Amino acid sequence: MISTIAGLTQKDWSEKFWEWLLQTSDEANPLTTVGPARSWRYAGRQPTEFQKQCLEQHGESVWFIAPAPYAEINSVIQTFIPVGTWWLLVAPFIGVSAQEFYPSLDTLEKLRQNVVDVTDTVSELWTIYDGFSVPWYRINNTQSLIPIHNIPIKKTKNILQTDLQKTDGVIQTVQDGYWNFIPPITPGGHLLTIHSKAPTYRVDVTYNIHATGPEL
């Protein structure tokens, strides 16, 4: 298991991933895709300013590859990444919970159990990159609440349980899931296939990744 990437642990990067994902509006959020996957949902708002800073300070950073649990089976996504020392953080199966999503889960233990139980239901899981299987790691961030700021202030398609107007754009999350870290990619084309299956969650998506353009 990798110790640190650009000065952060894998746990830290998984938290940064959720921050990026939950701050994204419905229109750009890959978790709200229904039907064919839309390529622009997956490359938008990357790299973030934090990712750019990591690249400048450490000579490496992490690019987030999001799942698409509601996209049509075998969706293909074209993603263009600027040339640079980017690790890929892939999320084949992830879960998050917060009292803002589920008001009845009014203790940390209830929130923790909710997201762990969902993650435990995974029955199939694999990631294939350029023809080779990539190992995954389970990262459990449920021991304490993790605040996510700047959440869009509105009801969203993937957060039906609450009116986010009440949160002032801040939610307290617990997180669990399976992650892949792929070493920095070389310029040119690459193929990434993600698959996971659980009773209420399915991902079957292929990324055509093109590393091109000037370094940032």
Secondary structure, DSSP 8 states (H G I E B T S, - for coil): ---EETTEEHHHHHHHHHHHHHTS-GGG-GGG--BS--THHHHTT-S-HHHHHHHHHHS-EEEEE---TTB-TTEEEEEEEESS-EEEEEEEEEEEEETTT-TT--SHHHHHHHHHHHHTT--EEEEEETTEE---EEEEEEEEEEEE----SS-BTTBTTS-GGGGTT-EEEEEEEEEEEE----SEEEEEEEEEEETTEEEEEEEEEEEES---
